[in-house]
Amino acid sequence: MAILLKSLKLIQKDTVGTPSNYAYDGNKISPYDGNESGFDEVIDCSGWLGSAGWIDLRCGVGEPGYEYQETLESLDQALQHAGFVQAVLLPNTSPVVQSKSEVEFIKHRSRDFLTKFHIQAAVTKDTQGEDLTEILDIHHHGVNIFGDGIVPLSNSDRMMKVLQYLQKFDGVLFDQSYDPLLAIFGQMHEGFTSTSLGMKGIPSLAEEVAIQKNIEILKYTGGSIHFQTVSTANGVAAIKKAKAEGLKVTADVSLYQLLFVDEDLSDYDSNLKVMPPFREKPDQEALLEGLKDGTIDAIVSNHQPKDYDAKHMEFDLAEFGMSGLQAFLPGLVSLEAKLGWALMIDKITAGPARILKSLEEEMTSLTVFDPSEEWVFNKQTNKSLAANSPFFNQRLKGKVKVVINKGKFARLDD
């Protein structure tokens, strides 16, 4: 399909371009200065912004086993409407993604999707942190990303062995590093607000000691670690120091960590119960600075779909997690004044691509969005099966208009 995109401001290499015409020929997007004849579709992009297709490095899904929370098909639709054309899937399904059977199932189910799924396979059986999975066999079926997803790899011996195994094929360990015993029974960040609300807190120390420990193990074994959903100022500082020492370390942050702090939980909204928890304002400022100085390489949705019953109960009984996709662009819009479009787009395009080792010279995918369009996020516009979002039933600003990937095109005007 040949498509002409007129008057589009394209964000490339840290620069927001001037309105120009671009053509998509079914393979790549290129500047175009000819006439409009010969195109299957002509789209007026006046006032819109575009970039290479967005990549989400951390996305939960229910299928297989929890299809009532999110199927692979519904996730594909939600990702498109969020602007993402690639996503790393967490392994925390039932069964856990830990063998060639689960890998081939996902590949088969998603082969015709617009979204490209990167599979993160578990490194320990059933993500229990003990027996290792068949890492080399899984890699032979096309998997290079390993980690236990929402479960931290807290066993130091297993961490060391996994890092050694992954070096056989230049694999990357993704880990949400925190000490589960220091976080046990915690419901939110440990601080003044948790004390005033009478809730058991999760100390910043739980993340900080785990990140530092894993960095020390990495120094011993070699290899590479990608730290997911960093949330503390000291965690950012440790990663910055490790990078300065030449270690193969990368990191990401959940978008919502840049939008909320622990004080926002004062009304006990269980949709704000996430892991890691929202920290204090100084931590949030450190995360923003970490994005600016390159310590943090990517911004992720950390999409964790949950069913109604998992969230609509007492705060201490509700499950952790937020549905983070379709409110992603509105979240970026609200952060534009602090970070700027060029930086934010880099953190969801080139930054993730470098971590996935998939950086391309030519633009073969595209995300186009209107940063000023307002819309209501509700049951009618929600493409996910889950609605566990604090933004649900609110008017939001920022709408994805077009996504292109793998020779497929979707115009999202609904």
C-alpha angles and dihedrals in degrees: 000000000000113000131183117207110197126204095357121164103220120202110216134157097354093312132108104217130216120260108288140155122258132186129210113204098184093273111047144004116244138169112269131196102170133097128289098251120112097033123122090212135014117200124193105219098179109154092011130116128216141186142163110303114287123251125209113201096192124042130151124213134183102215122124103041102356101054090147088069099045136336123208088248095052090046090054090054094045091049092051092051088048091053098251121134096174131038139176109228120217116233096228099114131112107287095028114241095255108124142042090266094065092040093053091045092057093044092051095046094048101039094107097040123115088226119077111222121210110200121224107201123204118256096204126045111269086352088277094137096238124080115038121237123237092277098171093047091050090049090055086063092059104273120134099160120079135176142117093257113215090009116080118230092236098159103100095204092052090046090055094048094046092052089051093049094048092056089069089076104014092258124168127230114219112199136173093211120210136122106253093202092055088049097044115140090358119147103182142352114314109243145088093314095051089049093049091048093047095238130138108253135222107222122224084236090073090067098033098055092045093052092047092047093050091048090054091050089049090054088055100044106028120219128103138286129197110203111212129210097359109193111171135076093230090049090056091048092052092051091047090053092048091052091049088054090056099251119151096250130144132171145194137198131213111248092230091059085068092052105044138042131194092267089067090072092070092110093049095241103177090205085073093055103108140150119265089032125232107276132204128292095263089055091051091050090051090052091052091049090047089057091050097049095043098251089118111052103189147020116223135193093222085206107197109176115204131180123244096261093052092062109026099078140076111322095243091052097044119102123251119253146079131222097240111174117083094038090052097094093045086052090054090049090056091050097046094098091055101040109015127228096267093058096042093049090050089055092056098038122025095020095056091039090058091051091050090044089234104116109149130205095214126052106247098159133045141195117194122188143171108227093195104046115110124213140162119252103215143124092293096051098036111105095183122083088230129075101183095131130120086219095060114125091014132119108248134191121227127053132198110229109176137014127185127186141145091006091305126119131198128183110201107201099136 
